[in-house]
């Protein structure tokens, strides 16, 4: 089943110099393992291909049901140096929530996931 990330998680983002910081939090505790499985560093880097110039690093926060991503080379030098419209990286959370993931039908039904 196709599932929109925005339907199972919320997110926040901001800047840390030239790095965008994106937190993704499962809307329900039981949905967190899907985030862990589906949102790999590679998958997130592919999602932002052409937008970031550096690597992606993922940190797991199971006690919060969240993942935190650092998108290196995302802000063209950082808030005070960048000429980008979003120099503080606030839009990265919304952009990540646009991702669509594939979840096996039986698992999606058992967890009550909304379909895309």
N, CA and C atoms as a LAMMPS dump frame, in Angstrom:
ITEM: TIMESTEP
0
ITEM: NUMBER OF ATOMS
348
ITEM: BOX BOUNDS ff ff ff
-5.0000000000000000e+02 5.0000000000000000e+02
-5.0000000000000000e+02 5.0000000000000000e+02
-5.0000000000000000e+02 5.0000000000000000e+02
ITEM: ATOMS id mol type element x y z
1 1 1 N 0.831 -1.168 0
2 1 2 C 0 0 0
3 1 3 C 0.886 1.245 0
4 2 1 N 0.512 2.21 -0.774
5 2 2 C 1.219 3.495 -0.796
6 2 3 C 0.698 4.338 0.371
7 3 1 N 1.638 4.878 1.151
8 3 2 C 1.295 5.687 2.317
9 3 3 C 2.074 6.989 2.244
10 4 1 N 1.366 8.101 2.393
11 4 2 C 2.048 9.397 2.422
12 4 3 C 2.639 9.599 3.817
13 5 1 N 3.869 10.006 3.866
14 5 2 C 4.534 10.236 5.141
15 5 3 C 3.765 11.246 5.993
16 6 1 N 3.194 12.25 5.365
17 6 2 C 2.444 13.28 6.092
18 6 3 C 1.248 12.694 6.845
19 7 1 N 0.756 11.521 6.424
20 7 2 C -0.387 10.907 7.087
21 7 3 C -0.011 10.074 8.307
22 8 1 N 1.296 9.805 8.486
23 8 2 C 1.699 8.983 9.636
24 8 3 C 2.741 9.667 10.522
25 9 1 N 3.154 10.884 10.136
26 9 2 C 4.2 11.57 10.905
27 9 3 C 4.036 13.079 10.779
28 10 1 N 4.653 13.77 11.696
29 10 2 C 4.806 15.211 11.535
30 10 3 C 6.288 15.513 11.64
31 11 1 N 6.668 16.731 11.269
32 11 2 C 8.091 17.041 11.193
33 11 3 C 8.338 18.514 11.494
34 12 1 N 9.558 18.786 11.9
35 12 2 C 10.04 20.155 12.141
36 12 3 C 11.444 20.244 11.569
37 13 1 N 11.81 21.419 11.122
38 13 2 C 13.172 21.579 10.61
39 13 3 C 13.688 22.974 10.904
40 14 1 N 14.995 23.091 10.823
41 14 2 C 15.645 24.367 11.061
42 14 3 C 17.095 24.296 10.623
43 15 1 N 17.842 25.331 10.955
44 15 2 C 19.218 25.403 10.477
45 15 3 C 20.224 25.245 11.602
46 16 1 N 21.336 24.693 11.237
47 16 2 C 22.534 24.587 12.071
48 16 3 C 23.7 24.894 11.153
49 17 1 N 23.957 26.171 10.905
50 17 2 C 24.996 26.551 9.951
51 17 3 C 24.573 26.18 8.547
52 18 1 N 25.383 25.391 7.868
53 18 2 C 25.083 24.962 6.503
54 18 3 C 24.307 23.646 6.49
55 19 1 N 23.884 23.181 7.65
56 19 2 C 23.197 21.904 7.782
57 19 3 C 21.749 22.125 8.186
58 20 1 N 20.834 21.472 7.466
59 20 2 C 19.424 21.498 7.863
60 20 3 C 19.202 20.333 8.819
61 21 1 N 18.454 20.586 9.855
62 21 2 C 18.108 19.609 10.875
63 21 3 C 16.62 19.301 10.706
64 22 1 N 16.27 18.018 10.444
65 22 2 C 14.876 17.65 10.222
66 22 3 C 14.489 16.536 11.189
67 23 1 N 13.514 16.81 12.036
68 23 2 C 12.971 15.805 12.941
69 23 3 C 11.661 15.278 12.393
70 24 1 N 11.507 13.954 12.381
71 24 2 C 10.29 13.299 11.912
72 24 3 C 9.746 12.469 13.069
73 25 1 N 8.499 12.72 13.445
74 25 2 C 7.911 12.093 14.63
75 25 3 C 6.667 11.313 14.215
76 26 1 N 6.604 10.043 14.587
77 26 2 C 5.442 9.211 14.274
78 26 3 C 4.212 9.748 14.999
79 27 1 N 3.08 9.778 14.305
80 27 2 C 1.845 10.246 14.923
81 27 3 C 1.303 9.24 15.932
82 28 1 N 1.645 7.952 15.739
83 28 2 C 1.284 6.895 16.692
84 28 3 C 2.529 6.075 16.976
85 29 1 N 2.687 5.67 18.232
86 29 2 C 3.871 4.895 18.642
87 29 3 C 4.113 3.683 17.752
88 30 1 N 3.023 2.987 17.397
89 30 2 C 3.161 1.748 16.623
90 30 3 C 3.597 2.013 15.184
91 31 1 N 3.593 3.249 14.756
92 31 2 C 4.039 3.581 13.403
93 31 3 C 5.531 3.909 13.349
94 32 1 N 6.155 4.089 14.481
95 32 2 C 7.589 4.426 14.514
96 32 3 C 8.464 3.386 13.803
97 33 1 N 8.25 2.073 14.007
98 33 2 C 9.104 1.104 13.295
99 33 3 C 9.047 1.24 11.774
100 34 1 N 7.944 1.71 11.239
101 34 2 C 7.849 1.932 9.794
102 34 3 C 8.772 3.073 9.384
103 35 1 N 8.815 4.124 10.19
104 35 2 C 9.73 5.23 9.901
105 35 3 C 11.169 4.741 9.915
106 36 1 N 11.519 3.955 10.925
107 36 2 C 12.884 3.433 11.04
108 36 3 C 13.245 2.607 9.807
109 37 1 N 12.325 1.769 9.38
110 37 2 C 12.585 0.887 8.242
111 37 3 C 12.631 1.652 6.917
112 38 1 N 11.739 2.588 6.716
113 38 2 C 11.578 3.231 5.415
114 38 3 C 12.427 4.486 5.205
115 39 1 N 12.758 5.183 6.269
116 39 2 C 13.489 6.45 6.125
117 39 3 C 14.975 6.252 6.413
118 40 1 N 15.636 5.609 5.504
119 40 2 C 17.083 5.405 5.634
120 40 3 C 17.807 6.682 5.204
121 41 1 N 19.071 6.763 5.543
122 41 2 C 19.883 7.902 5.112
123 41 3 C 19.884 8.006 3.585
124 42 1 N 20.023 6.868 2.928
125 42 2 C 20.063 6.857 1.456
126 42 3 C 18.733 7.336 0.87
127 43 1 N 17.629 6.853 1.431
128 43 2 C 16.307 7.228 0.906
129 43 3 C 16.07 8.734 1.061
130 44 1 N 16.454 9.282 2.199
131 44 2 C 16.277 10.715 2.427
132 44 3 C 17.215 11.509 1.515
133 45 1 N 18.448 11.048 1.352
134 45 2 C 19.389 11.716 0.441
135 45 3 C 18.853 11.705 -0.984
136 46 1 N 18.291 10.575 -1.407
137 46 2 C 17.704 10.495 -2.751
138 46 3 C 16.527 11.454 -2.894
139 47 1 N 15.74 11.567 -1.845
140 47 2 C 14.581 12.47 -1.864
141 47 3 C 15.018 13.92 -2.068
142 48 1 N 16.178 14.273 -1.508
143 48 2 C 16.683 15.643 -1.607
144 48 3 C 17.803 15.808 -2.64
145 49 1 N 17.942 14.839 -3.537
146 49 2 C 18.972 14.925 -4.583
147 49 3 C 18.799 16.22 -5.372
148 50 1 N 19.9 16.933 -5.568
149 50 2 C 19.874 18.187 -6.294
150 50 3 C 19.587 19.392 -5.411
151 51 1 N 19.185 19.138 -4.164
152 51 2 C 18.869 20.216 -3.227
153 51 3 C 19.968 20.362 -2.18
154 52 1 N 20.535 19.222 -1.773
155 52 2 C 21.636 19.262 -0.807
156 52 3 C 22.914 18.778 -1.484
157 53 1 N 24.045 19.271 -1.003
158 53 2 C 25.321 18.903 -1.626
159 53 3 C 26.137 17.94 -0.783
160 54 1 N 25.738 17.718 0.454
161 54 2 C 26.507 16.859 1.353
162 54 3 C 25.771 15.577 1.696
163 55 1 N 26.221 14.955 2.754
164 55 2 C 25.67 13.676 3.184
165 55 3 C 24.456 13.871 4.096
166 56 1 N 23.777 12.763 4.358
167 56 2 C 22.657 12.731 5.294
168 56 3 C 23.042 11.81 6.442
169 57 1 N 22.824 12.256 7.654
170 57 2 C 23.083 11.448 8.853
171 57 3 C 21.781 11.306 9.617
172 58 1 N 21.451 10.076 10.02
173 58 2 C 20.213 9.796 10.744
174 58 3 C 20.505 9.42 12.189
175 59 1 N 19.685 9.941 13.085
176 59 2 C 19.745 9.59 14.498
177 59 3 C 18.381 9.079 14.923
178 60 1 N 18.362 7.95 15.627
179 60 2 C 17.107 7.371 16.097
180 60 3 C 16.834 7.818 17.525
181 61 1 N 15.582 8.171 17.786
182 61 2 C 15.126 8.591 19.113
183 61 3 C 13.894 7.762 19.476
184 62 1 N 14.093 6.474 19.772
185 62 2 C 12.952 5.589 19.991
186 62 3 C 12.058 6.006 21.166
187 63 1 N 12.645 6.602 22.184
188 63 2 C 11.836 7.034 23.33
189 63 3 C 10.862 8.152 22.945
190 64 1 N 11.137 8.855 21.854
191 64 2 C 10.253 9.912 21.357
192 64 3 C 9.454 9.459 20.127
193 65 1 N 9.746 8.266 19.621
194 65 2 C 9.107 7.804 18.395
195 65 3 C 9.507 8.675 17.214
196 66 1 N 10.78 9.085 17.194
197 66 2 C 11.223 10.062 16.204
198 66 3 C 12.571 9.694 15.587
199 67 1 N 12.807 10.28 14.431
200 67 2 C 14.104 10.221 13.766
201 67 3 C 14.556 11.655 13.556
202 68 1 N 15.845 11.884 13.637
203 68 2 C 16.404 13.198 13.357
204 68 3 C 17.429 13.051 12.247
205 69 1 N 17.3 13.891 11.238
206 69 2 C 18.212 13.862 10.101
207 69 3 C 18.99 15.158 10.029
208 70 1 N 20.29 15.04 9.764
209 70 2 C 21.118 16.195 9.455
210 70 3 C 21.417 16.142 7.964
211 71 1 N 20.996 17.19 7.256
212 71 2 C 21.21 17.287 5.817
213 71 3 C 22.36 18.262 5.59
214 72 1 N 23.552 17.717 5.422
215 72 2 C 24.749 18.546 5.267
216 72 3 C 24.785 19.189 3.882
217 73 1 N 25.24 20.42 3.849
218 73 2 C 25.322 21.133 2.584
219 73 3 C 23.958 21.506 2.027
220 74 1 N 23.009 21.77 2.906
221 74 2 C 21.641 22.058 2.48
222 74 3 C 21.332 23.546 2.383
223 75 1 N 22.145 24.387 3.038
224 75 2 C 21.741 25.781 3.197
225 75 3 C 22.68 26.785 2.535
226 76 1 N 23.49 26.319 1.619
227 76 2 C 24.346 27.224 0.836
228 76 3 C 25.165 28.168 1.716
229 77 1 N 25.749 27.597 2.766
230 77 2 C 26.612 28.389 3.643
231 77 3 C 25.982 28.764 4.974
232 78 1 N 24.674 28.653 5.088
233 78 2 C 24.009 28.978 6.343
234 78 3 C 23.2 30.258 6.274
235 79 1 N 22.369 30.453 7.289
236 79 2 C 21.414 31.548 7.316
237 79 3 C 21.967 32.93 7.067
238 80 1 N 23.127 33.24 7.606
239 80 2 C 23.675 34.585 7.436
240 80 3 C 24.449 34.757 6.136
241 81 1 N 24.785 33.652 5.477
242 81 2 C 25.56 33.718 4.237
243 81 3 C 24.741 33.406 2.988
244 82 1 N 23.696 32.652 3.158
245 82 2 C 22.951 32.12 2.027
246 82 3 C 22.053 33.153 1.362
247 83 1 N 21.922 33.03 0.062
248 83 2 C 20.972 33.833 -0.7
249 83 3 C 19.713 33.028 -1.018
250 84 1 N 19.63 31.812 -0.461
251 84 2 C 18.442 30.995 -0.677
252 84 3 C 17.233 31.648 -0.015
253 85 1 N 16.073 31.429 -0.601
254 85 2 C 14.83 31.962 -0.036
255 85 3 C 14.585 31.398 1.352
256 86 1 N 14.908 30.123 1.554
257 86 2 C 14.706 29.466 2.846
258 86 3 C 16.059 29.212 3.495
259 87 1 N 16.737 30.259 3.871
260 87 2 C 18.1 30.143 4.401
261 87 3 C 18.15 29.464 5.764
262 88 1 N 17.018 29.371 6.469
263 88 2 C 16.983 28.691 7.768
264 88 3 C 16.473 27.253 7.67
265 89 1 N 16.182 26.786 6.483
266 89 2 C 15.829 25.381 6.277
267 89 3 C 14.471 24.97 6.801
268 90 1 N 13.537 25.888 6.942
269 90 2 C 12.226 25.56 7.501
270 90 3 C 11.373 24.692 6.587
271 91 1 N 11.6 24.753 5.293
272 91 2 C 10.768 24.022 4.347
273 91 3 C 11.162 22.544 4.206
274 92 1 N 12.32 22.165 4.704
275 92 2 C 12.767 20.773 4.551
276 92 3 C 11.815 19.782 5.215
277 93 1 N 11.197 20.162 6.319
278 93 2 C 10.252 19.248 6.979
279 93 3 C 9.05 18.984 6.079
280 94 1 N 8.49 20.024 5.499
281 94 2 C 7.345 19.862 4.607
282 94 3 C 7.74 19.05 3.376
283 95 1 N 8.907 19.317 2.852
284 95 2 C 9.378 18.588 1.674
285 95 3 C 9.537 17.1 1.974
286 96 1 N 10.056 16.758 3.141
287 96 2 C 10.225 15.348 3.487
288 96 3 C 8.87 14.673 3.688
289 97 1 N 7.909 15.377 4.271
290 97 2 C 6.588 14.794 4.497
291 97 3 C 5.84 14.503 3.202
292 98 1 N 6.31 15.011 2.084
293 98 2 C 5.692 14.714 0.785
294 98 3 C 6.088 13.339 0.254
295 99 1 N 7.047 12.694 0.899
296 99 2 C 7.489 11.372 0.467
297 99 3 C 6.341 10.362 0.59
298 100 1 N 6.284 9.449 -0.364
299 100 2 C 5.325 8.341 -0.322
300 100 3 C 6.133 7.065 -0.124
301 101 1 N 5.694 6.247 0.833
302 101 2 C 6.397 4.993 1.122
303 101 3 C 5.49 3.814 0.806
304 102 1 N 6.101 2.653 0.576
305 102 2 C 5.372 1.421 0.34
306 102 3 C 5.386 0.591 1.61
307 103 1 N 4.21 0.203 2.058
308 103 2 C 4.074 -0.644 3.241
309 103 3 C 3.276 -1.869 2.801
310 104 1 N 3.738 -3.066 3.149
311 104 2 C 2.972 -4.258 2.777
312 104 3 C 1.505 -4.12 3.219
313 105 1 N 0.593 -4.535 2.348
314 105 2 C -0.84 -4.354 2.608
315 105 3 C -1.277 -4.898 3.964
316 106 1 N -0.872 -6.115 4.282
317 106 2 C -1.301 -6.727 5.544
318 106 3 C -0.813 -5.912 6.744
319 107 1 N 0.437 -5.446 6.696
320 107 2 C 0.977 -4.634 7.783
321 107 3 C 0.228 -3.307 7.888
322 108 1 N -0.01 -2.681 6.75
323 108 2 C -0.715 -1.394 6.74
324 108 3 C -2.117 -1.535 7.338
325 109 1 N -2.816 -2.581 6.967
326 109 2 C -4.167 -2.804 7.512
327 109 3 C -4.125 -3.076 9.01
328 110 1 N -3.168 -3.907 9.445
329 110 2 C -3.092 -4.261 10.871
330 110 3 C -2.765 -3.07 11.75
331 111 1 N -2.035 -2.102 11.184
332 111 2 C -1.656 -0.902 11.943
333 111 3 C -2.619 0.272 11.719
334 112 1 N -3.595 0.066 10.852
335 112 2 C -4.563 1.125 10.574
336 112 3 C -3.99 2.31 9.835
337 113 1 N -3.032 2.051 8.946
338 113 2 C -2.412 3.152 8.196
339 113 3 C -3.355 3.685 7.13
340 114 1 N -3.411 4.994 6.963
341 114 2 C -4.201 5.573 5.869
342 114 3 C -3.453 5.405 4.552
343 115 1 N -4.165 5.13 3.48
344 115 2 C -3.5 4.955 2.175
345 115 3 C -3.432 6.298 1.446
346 116 1 N -2.461 6.385 0.556
347 116 2 C -2.245 7.619 -0.224
348 116 3 C -3.333 7.836 -1.241
